[in-house]
Amino acid sequence: MAGIYVHIPFCASRCAYCDFFSTLRLADAGERYVDALIAEARLRHGELRGERVKTLYLGGGTPSQLPVALLLRLVEGLRDVFDLSGLEEFTVEANPDDVTAEWCAALPSLGVNRVSMGVQSFEDDILRLIGRRHTAQQAVEAVENLRQADIRNISIDLIFGLPGQTVESWTASVRKAIGLKPQHISAYGLTYEEGTWLWHQRERGEVIEVPEEQCLAMYRILVDELQAAGYEHYEISNFALPGCYSRHNSSYWNDTPYLGLGAAAHSYDGDVRRYNPADLQEYIDKVMAGETACEQEGLSRWERYDERVMLGLRTARGIDAERLRSDFGDEAWQHFTREAQGHIAAGHLAVKDGNRYVLTREGIMLSDAVIRDLLWDE
């Protein structure tokens, strides 16, 4: 199994909290960029080592900003390069105000069967504060439009710890999301990334950061509300109805190879990590000249061990200690199991099925510290 990620960097405006690579240059660069994506696919298809492509994910940026004609050109170009006949999940990220009935109607013919929407909040005041273009009502209408177009796998993103957000208003947003009955909900704590507009506002005292204890209370409410509604907590920030886990994102957490196409996209083949420049013109120029734009770095044994621990413990499956031993040797296994003992005694880790180490509910709240102790310290 392999996955393909395609970065669509175009946005209509920039959100106050976002530090992902994006650009407002769709009008003048959209067609050239799609051509470059297809050219890069031809240059790099061999990196998948012949594995069948099971998931395709268009992320951003705002992929829903791409005109349908260009989206069709991109998908047809990818099909010319890769065998997508066995595709199980094709996700497109979208902003709710782009999700019109007309846009939705085009998705099934493209093979799209999953849409991930950045709703973030159901409070209009907060949406305006963080620079989102949509309203809460538009998010509701977007879900209805998707269902009318027979898109039955819908994911909603939320953010907690936003300026002005209270425990009560967050609870209302979570319940509103549940009421829409999406198959998947992702929720992330706000981080003030240096250089973003929101970071500058905090530095100037124009917004006040939500206290950590309040953010933890919001997270606990999130877990309780979603689990009570039948959602499975399968990764620290991700919840899904049974059978609706994100297959593509799961590949990032379980060591599955994936190919990343586009400016700023990353790839991983199990041994080597590759990354494209976060520069639109540099990316287009290199690829259209027949060169791969990516740089690469090989991962050492202990770097791969650290990644396995960091990503594995984020999931409900946790870490299989015997597989860790098989893949990295006795030294790694002894280090992991020895360092885990204190966290088991403290109730932060639990052992299931004899050798599977998972974070407990309280361990999730301290996940950074727990994981840090289990990493290899050379």
N, C-alpha and C positions, 0 to 999 in steps of 0.2 A: 504494500500500500504506500502511496506517496500523495503529497498534496502540493498544490500550486497556489501561491499567494501573488496577487497582482495589485500593486500600489497605484491608486488613482489620486493624485495629489491636489486636484482642483477643488476649490471652495468658493462660495459666493462671498463669504466674509470669514473673519477669523474669530474663533471663540476666545474668551478672555483667559481660559485656563490651559489651552492646548499648546503643546510644544512638538507635536508631530510635524513632519515636513509637509508643507502645503503651499499652494500658490493661488493667486487670483487670476491666472493667465489662461483660463480655458479658451477664451475667444481666439487668441492669437496662436496658441500652442497645442490645442486639443488634438487636431488631426495629426500633426507631426509626432505627438507623443504616442498616440495609438499605433502609428506606423513603427515607431521605435520599440514599443512593447513586442510587437509581432516579430520584428527583426531580432530582438534579444532572445525571444523564445527559440528561434531557429539556431542561434549561436550556442545556446546552453541546454538544449533538450537532453543531451547526453548525460548531464549531471544526475538525472533520475535513475541512471543505470538500468534502464529497461523496466523499472517497476511500473505497475499499472496506476494510473492517476485515479484516485477515489474521491478527492475533494478539490474544489476550486473556490477561492475566496477573493472577492474584489473588495479591498479596503482602502482607507484614505486618511486624510482628505475626505471628500464627499463623492463617492462613486455615482450617487443618484443625480449629480450635476451633469454627468456625461450624457449628451443627447442620445436618444435611442438609436439613431443611425450609426453613431460612433461605437456605441456599445455592441451593436450587431456586428460591425466590422471587426472589433476586437475579438469577440467570441468566435466568429468564423475563422479569423486568423489563427487563433489558438487551436481550433479543431484541425486545421491543416497541418499543424506541427505535432500535436499530441493526440494519442488515442484517448478520447474522452467518452468512449462508448460505455465504459463501466463506471462513470461518474455517479456517486451516491449522494453527494451533497454539493450544491452550487449556491453559495451565499453572496449576496450583494449588500453592502452597508448603505444606509440611506438616512437622509434627514427627513423628518416627518412632513415638512411642507413641500418636498419634492414628490411625495408618494401620492400622486393624483391617480384618478381612475384610469386615465390614458396611459400613464407610466406603468401602472400595475398590469394593465392588459397586455403589454409587450413582454412581460417576464416569462410566462410559461413557454412561449415559442422559442425563447433563447435557452431554455433548459434550467432557468433559475427556479429553485424549489425552496429557498430559504432567504429571508430578509432580516437583517439586523439593524434596528433603528436606534439612533442616539436621542432618546427622549430626555434623559438626565433628570428632569423634574416635572411635576404636574402643577407647579406654582408659576404663574405668569410673571410675577415680579422678579423671581429668581432667574427665570429664563432670560428676561431682559438684562438683568445685571451681568450675567455671564456671557452675553453676546449671542445667545441662540436665536435663530431666525423664526422658529415656530412658536405656536401657542399650545397650551395643554389641549385645547379642543382639536387643533390640527393633528395632534398625536392620536387622539381617539379616532378621528376620521381616517387617518392613515391605516390603522389596523382594520377598520371596516372595509376600506378600499382593497387591501391585500386579500382579505377573505373573499370579497366579491370576485376577485380574479383567481380564486382557488389556490392561493399561496397559503398552505396549511402549517408551515413551520416559520413562526415569527419570534424574533428575539427582541427584547427591549433592554437598553442600557439605562442605568440610573447612577447618580452620583450623590454620596452623602458627605456631610461636612461642608456644604456650600455656605458662603456668607449669608447670614440672615435666616438660615434654616434652623428650625427648632425640632426637638424630638417629636412634638405633636404634628408638625407639618410634614416631617419625613415619614411618619407613620401613615399619614393620609396619602402621600405619594405612593408608598409601597402598596397600600390597599387598593388604590386606583389602578396600579399596574396589574395586580392580581385579578381585579374585576374585569380586565380586558381579556383574560385567559390566554396570554401568549404561551407558547411552548417552552420558552427559555427567557430567563431574566439574568442579566449581569449587573453587578453593583460594585462600584469602586469608591474608596475614600478619596476625597479631593487632595491632590498634592499641589503645592505652589511651586511650579517649575520656574527656575530662574530665567528671567527675560520675558516671561509672559506678561500680558497686561494685568492679570489678577495679581501676580507677584509684585509688580510695580505699585499697584493700589495698596497692597498690604504694607509695603515698605514705606509708603507715604501716609499710612494710617487712615486710608480712605475706606478700607474694609477690615474687619476684625476676624481673625482666625477662630474657628470653632474649637473649643477646648478638647483635648484628647479624650477625656472621660466621656464627654458628650458624644463624640464620634463612636466610641466603643458601645455606648448605649444604643446608638442608631444601628450599629452592626448587629447587636443582639436582637433588636426588634426585627430587623430584616430576616435573620435566620429563623426566628420563631414564627413570624407571619407566613413566610414562604413554606416552611416545612408543614405548618398546620394546613396550608392550602394544597398540599400534595406534591410540592416541588422537592426534588432530591438535591441535596447540597453536595455536588460532585467535585467542586474545586473551590478554593477559598472565596473567590469572587463570582462564582457561577452556579446557577440553579436551573434545573430543568424538570419538566414532567417526565415520567418514566419513558425511556426510549428516545428522548429528544436531546441528549447531550450534543454539543457542538462537536462533530466528528473532526472538522478541520482544526479547531483550537486544541482538541485533545491530542493531536499529533505533536504539538509543541511540548506537551507535558509528558509524553510517553516515548520520546526518543525516535519518533518516526521521521524519516527524511522529508524535506520539503524544499521546493524551489521558489525563490522570491524574484519577481520580475518588476522592474520599474525603479524610478529614482528613490533612493533611501531604503529599498527593499533588502531584506536579509534572507539568506538561504543556509541550509545545514544538510549535509549528506551522511552524518554519523561520525565523521572524522574531521571535516573541514567546515568552517563557517565562512560564508562569503557575504559581502555587503556592498551595495551600490552607493555612489555618491549622492548626497542630499542636495543636489544641484540640478535643476531641470535642464539647463542648456548643456552642461557638461555631459549629462547622461545621454541626451539625444544625439549630440555630436559624436560621441564615442561609438555608440551602438550603430548609428547610421553609416559610420565609416568602416563597419565590419569588425569592430573591436569589442571585447567584453568590457563593460564599465566597472566590473566589480573588483574589489581587493579581497584577499583571503587570509585566513590565519588557521593553522592547524592547532588542534586542541591537544594538550598533553593528557596523559592518563588521569592525573589528578584534577585537571580542569573539567574533564568529562565526568569524573566522580562528583565534583561539586555541582555540576549542572544536574546530574541525576538526582542528587539529594534535594537541591533547591526546588526543582520542578516537581519531583515525585511527591514530596511532602505537602505540596499545595493541593493535591488531589485526595479524594476520599479513599482511593486505592492505596495510597501511601507508598512505602518502600518495601519491596520484597528483599529481605536481607540475604536470602540464598542466591538470588539473581545478582545482587550486588557483589557477593563473594565470587560467583562464577565469572562475572565480567571484569572485576577489578582486583581480585586476589584476597588472600587471607589478611594481609595487612590492612586493607581498606575495611574489610568486614569487622575485624577486631576493633579498629578505631571507631567505627559507627556504633557497634553494639555496646562498647564501653562508654562512650559519651552519651548514649541514649539512656543509660541506667538512671542517672539523676533526674532526668525529665520524666521517666516512667514513675519514679518514686514521688515526684511532685504532682503527678496527675496531668502532665502536659502531653505525654505520649502514651499510647496503648499498643499492645501487641495482639494482633488477631491472626487466627489460623496458624499459630505457631511461629511464624516468621515475618509477618507483615506489620510494619510499624506505621502507625497513623497518628496524626494530631488529634487530641481530644478537643472538645468545645472550648475549654479554657486555653488549651495549647494553641489553638488558632489565633486567639487574642494576643498571644506572645510569639507568634510564628517566626518573626525575624530573629528573635533571640535564640529560640530553639534551633532553628536551621543553622544559625551562625556557629553554634557549638558543635554541630555535626559535620561541618565542612573540614576539609583537610588543611591543616596549618603547616605549610612547609617551612 
